[in-house]
């Protein structure tokens, strides 16, 4: 098996159990799909497995997606054999692997994806927001947190200001958009 790019990893286990290996390009459409297939394979394996992607595609968005999906590293297809061996050994030790040429592009990708999240919520505000997201009322939140309802209202007002909203549903939606709630 040629370990040329992420598509090769899709050949390890066909998507249909018992099926014969075929052209990976027919299974997975894009390079991102191929990266996801490799990471999905890692998740399916019983033993802890770390994946280092070796790919002809070095677009920073793809490298970012691979690392975001859980890859331990990413190498360009042009990597020397010794670099590949070093990367596999490093991944086995629990290290992340990314050559300097890809790291520079990744930094740019991270910066381009960064959004202005505004002022951070306090720990208490985040706690109250999480309870609000479950549908709890102000008195119920106050009771659960052993606070006066007026204290909860003050936290909610500050939260609204920070999130630049005027009501509960908008606060929850904005917090989810910013990644403050899961």
C-alpha positions in Angstrom: 0.0 0.0 0.0 1.4 3.4 -1.0 1.4 5.7 2.0 1.2 8.7 -0.3 -1.7 10.7 1.0 -4.8 10.7 3.3 -6.7 8.7 0.7 -4.5 5.7 1.4 -5.6 5.5 4.9 -9.2 5.0 3.7 -8.1 1.8 2.1 -7.1 0.3 5.4 -10.7 -0.7 6.1 -13.4 -0.4 3.5 -16.5 1.5 4.6 -18.7 -1.6 4.0 -17.4 -4.5 6.1 -16.5 -7.4 4.0 -16.1 -5.3 0.9 -13.1 -5.5 -1.3 -10.7 -2.5 -1.3 -11.4 -0.2 -4.2 -10.1 3.1 -5.5 -10.3 5.4 -2.4 -11.3 8.3 -4.6 -14.6 6.6 -5.2 -15.2 6.3 -1.5 -14.3 9.8 -0.3 -14.8 12.8 -2.4 -12.5 15.6 -1.2 -9.3 15.8 0.7 -11.2 17.0 3.8 -13.4 13.9 3.5 -10.2 11.7 3.3 -8.8 13.3 6.5 -12.1 12.7 8.3 -12.1 9.1 7.1 -8.6 8.6 8.6 -9.7 10.2 11.9 -12.9 8.1 11.9 -10.7 5.0 11.5 -8.7 6.1 14.5 -11.8 6.4 16.6 -13.0 2.9 15.6 -9.8 1.2 16.6 -9.9 -0.5 20.0 -6.4 0.5 21.0 -5.4 4.2 21.4 -4.2 5.2 18.0 -2.5 8.4 16.8 -2.8 9.4 13.1 -0.2 11.3 11.2 -1.6 12.5 7.8 0.8 12.2 4.9 -0.8 14.2 2.0 -0.2 15.8 -1.3 -2.6 18.5 -0.1 -1.0 21.1 2.1 -3.6 23.8 2.1 -3.7 25.5 5.5 -7.4 25.0 5.8 -7.0 21.2 5.3 -4.1 21.0 7.8 -6.3 22.9 10.3 -9.2 20.6 9.7 -7.0 17.5 10.2 -5.6 18.8 13.5 -9.1 19.9 14.6 -10.4 16.4 13.9 -7.7 14.9 16.0 -4.8 14.1 13.8 -1.5 13.9 15.7 0.4 15.5 12.8 0.5 16.4 9.2 3.3 16.0 6.7 3.5 16.9 3.0 3.9 14.0 0.6 7.3 15.3 -0.4 8.7 14.5 3.1 11.8 12.4 3.2 11.6 8.9 4.6 13.6 9.9 7.7 11.1 12.7 8.4 8.2 10.3 8.1 9.9 7.8 10.5 10.7 10.6 13.0 7.0 11.8 12.8 5.6 8.4 13.5 8.0 7.9 16.4 7.1 11.4 17.8 3.4 10.7 17.5 3.9 7.4 19.3 5.5 9.4 22.1 2.4 11.5 22.3 3.9 14.5 20.5 2.3 16.6 17.8 4.0 16.7 14.4 4.0 19.7 12.0 6.9 20.8 9.9 7.8 24.5 9.9 6.5 25.0 6.4 3.0 23.9 7.3 3.1 25.6 10.7 3.5 29.0 9.1 0.4 28.5 7.0 -1.5 27.1 10.0 -0.8 30.2 12.0 -2.4 32.3 9.2 -5.4 29.9 9.1 -5.9 30.2 12.9 -5.7 34.0 12.7 -8.2 34.1 9.8 -10.6 32.0 11.8 -10.4 34.0 15.0 -13.4 36.0 15.7 -13.8 38.9 18.1 -15.5 37.2 21.0 -15.9 40.4 23.0 -15.4 40.7 26.8 -15.2 37.3 28.6 -18.0 36.2 30.8 -17.2 35.6 34.5 -17.3 32.1 35.9 -20.6 33.0 37.7 -22.1 34.5 34.5 -21.2 31.4 32.5 -22.8 29.2 35.2 -26.0 31.3 35.1 -26.0 31.3 31.3 -25.7 27.5 31.3 -28.7 27.2 33.6 -30.6 29.7 31.5 -29.9 27.6 28.4 -31.6 24.6 30.1 -34.8 26.8 30.5 -34.5 27.6 34.2 -36.1 30.7 35.5 -34.3 33.4 37.5 -35.9 32.3 40.8 -35.0 28.7 40.1 -31.4 29.6 39.2 -31.1 31.7 42.4 -32.4 28.8 44.5 -30.0 26.3 42.9 -27.0 28.6 43.3 -28.0 29.9 46.8 -28.2 33.5 45.6 -30.8 36.2 45.9 -32.9 36.6 42.7 -31.7 40.2 42.5 -28.1 39.0 42.4 -28.9 36.6 39.5 -30.6 39.5 37.7 -27.5 41.6 38.1 -25.4 38.9 36.6 -27.8 38.5 33.8 -27.8 42.2 33.0 -24.0 42.2 32.9 -24.1 39.2 30.7 -26.5 40.9 28.3 -24.2 43.9 28.1 -21.2 41.7 27.3 -23.0 39.7 24.7 -24.7 42.8 23.4 -28.3 41.3 23.6 -31.5 42.2 25.4 -33.2 38.9 26.1 -32.6 35.4 27.3 -33.0 33.5 24.0 -30.7 36.0 22.3 -28.1 35.6 25.1 -28.1 31.8 24.7 -27.9 32.0 20.9 -25.1 34.5 21.0 -23.2 32.5 23.6 -23.5 29.4 21.4 -22.3 31.4 18.3 -19.3 32.5 20.2 -18.6 29.0 21.5 -19.3 29.8 25.1 -21.9 27.1 25.4 -21.9 23.6 23.9 
